[in-house]
Amino acid sequence: MITTTPLDPSLDVSRRLANLQTWQAEWQHIDRQLEEQLIPLSGNNLLELQQSVHISNVRRRMEMTLVKQPLSIPESVLKHLGVRVIRDQFAQQFAGLPREERLRLRSTPSSSS
């Protein structure tokens, strides 16, 4: 079962971005290993075709597990603060980060493959 992190004003955007970067690096490492397993498979026989389809499916499912702790917004927080206030709080934290840190996660795993 996936554990979610409740979204509230105490969320540290810098720490969250660092976690995302770590998870992305782990994901890319495993994805490269799976990709290397695909290279020698020509798909000329049924076993190789099944193996390549399986590896491709695993790679696709892995994308859904990239974020190990998805955020959730408790209803009470939404009612108390509203979406705009929550967004503004995190946007201010993000804008206050050094430019390099803001740009570090601009490339997604899908676009780097």
Secondary structure, 3 states (H helix, E strand, C coil): CCCCEECCCCCCHHHHHHHHHHHHHHHHHHHHHHHHHHCCCCCCCHHHHHHHHHHHHHHHHHHCCCCCCCEECCHHHHHHHCHHHHHHHHHHHHHCCCHHHHHHCCCCHHHHC
